[in-house]
């Protein structure tokens, strides 16, 4: 699986005072950061961790 192929939606959250990145294909997969770049880098790590956890638990993974 190539994590770069997953869609990432990035937006500013006034409530969190941070950029948030959601990965629609992976339920509950979200990351944040003080800058857009930090949020995107954190999202790449979270995607990898999400996939590893899903594999360990035997859960399906949406592939692109």
C-alpha positions as CSV (number, residue, x, y, z in Angstrom):
1,X,0.0,0.0,0.0
2,X,1.3,3.4,-1.0
3,X,0.2,5.9,1.7
4,X,0.6,8.8,-0.8
5,X,-2.4,7.5,-2.7
6,X,-4.9,8.1,0.1
7,X,-6.9,11.2,-0.1
8,X,-6.2,13.8,2.6
9,X,-8.5,16.7,3.5
10,X,-6.7,19.5,5.3
11,X,-8.3,22.4,7.0
12,X,-7.8,24.9,9.8
13,X,-9.7,24.3,13.1
14,X,-10.4,27.4,15.2
15,X,-11.4,25.1,18.0
16,X,-8.2,23.2,18.1
17,X,-6.0,26.1,16.8
18,X,-4.3,23.7,14.5
19,X,-4.5,22.3,11.0
20,X,-6.4,19.0,10.8
21,X,-5.9,16.3,8.2
22,X,-8.6,13.7,7.7
23,X,-8.2,10.5,5.5
24,X,-11.7,9.7,4.3
25,X,-10.9,6.2,3.2
26,X,-9.6,5.2,6.6
27,X,-12.3,5.7,9.3
28,X,-11.1,7.7,12.3
29,X,-7.7,8.5,10.7
30,X,-7.0,12.1,11.5
31,X,-3.8,14.1,12.3
32,X,-3.0,17.6,13.3
33,X,-0.2,20.1,13.3
34,X,0.6,23.8,13.9
35,X,1.5,24.2,10.2
36,X,0.1,22.6,7.1
37,X,3.4,20.9,6.5
38,X,3.5,19.5,10.1
39,X,-0.1,18.3,9.8
40,X,0.6,16.5,6.5
41,X,3.8,14.9,7.9
42,X,1.9,13.7,10.9
43,X,-0.9,12.4,8.7
44,X,1.6,10.2,6.8
45,X,2.7,8.7,10.1
46,X,-0.9,8.2,11.3
47,X,-1.9,6.5,8.0
48,X,1.0,4.0,8.4
49,X,0.1,3.3,12.0
50,X,-3.6,2.9,11.1
51,X,-2.8,0.4,8.4
52,X,-0.4,-1.6,10.8
53,X,-3.1,-1.7,13.5
54,X,-5.8,-2.8,11.0
55,X,-3.5,-5.6,9.8
56,X,-2.8,-6.7,13.4
57,X,-6.5,-6.8,14.2
58,X,-7.5,-8.5,10.9
59,X,-9.6,-5.5,9.8
60,X,-10.2,-4.7,6.2
61,X,-8.1,-1.9,4.6
62,X,-9.4,0.3,1.8
63,X,-6.8,0.2,-1.0
64,X,-6.5,2.8,-3.8
